[in-house]
């Protein structure tokens, strides 16, 4: 009996707090509902897909059922994941896509209109990217962001690392973000480091693409591996294909002294 009373009191307190916050906004519940829906549709349009927990974080809600609510209303499609983590991901329906495009300042390709085109092996990777971005936005360290489909409109530069996300800070810094969940080796590691160096290097004829690179991982070993690979003077191989189309080392250079100072390493959970 005591537990039931405590739960009832807790619910009443939460309800009263929610009503107080609603009154403070000066908006009607309908207005807030429309804004919440548009926020989720725009987020999903920019990223391709999202999850119940990410949508909860996006809206600062205490429960994670809003994605399923929009799915029932015909704005989102809920598709079960093979791994079961998360249990499902959300993409835009045709109705949701039209609504997102109606309010968007730019138009992007949206292949996820067919949810089975989503590469489920990358879902965890991109949800980590979304959550890291939301944490930065909520903390105020990020003013705005660009996902891959947003900055892909300008095209890639040869030999320059294309990041997973770009964060723009209030101070005007442009930070390229890489989510790294598996270690790179040999040629792929060399090309990764070289691509980041090229993106951060400015010359008389070229301004730098980014001011900083952030490497985010849930593995301490991966963070330390990349940190070691980017130390000043570390050997860095330049690779090319020979006549037999095999990758061979063309020459060896060293990591520039300035590179490590422009890299931010972040271990998830710290």
Secondary structure, 3 states (H helix, E strand, C coil): CHHHHHHHHHHHHHHHHHHHHHHHHCCCHHHHHHHHHHHHHHHHHHHCCECHHHHHHHHCCCCCCHHHHHHHCCCEEEEECCCCCCCEEEEECHHHHHHHHHHCCCCCCCHHHCHHHCCHHHHHHHHHHHHHHHHHHHHCCCCEEEEHHHHHHHCCCCCCCCCCEEEECCCCCEEEEEECCCCCCHHHHHHHHHHHHHHHCCCCCCCCCCCEEEEEECCHHHHHHHHHHCCCCCEEEEEEECCCCCEEEEEEEECCCCCHHHEEEEECCC
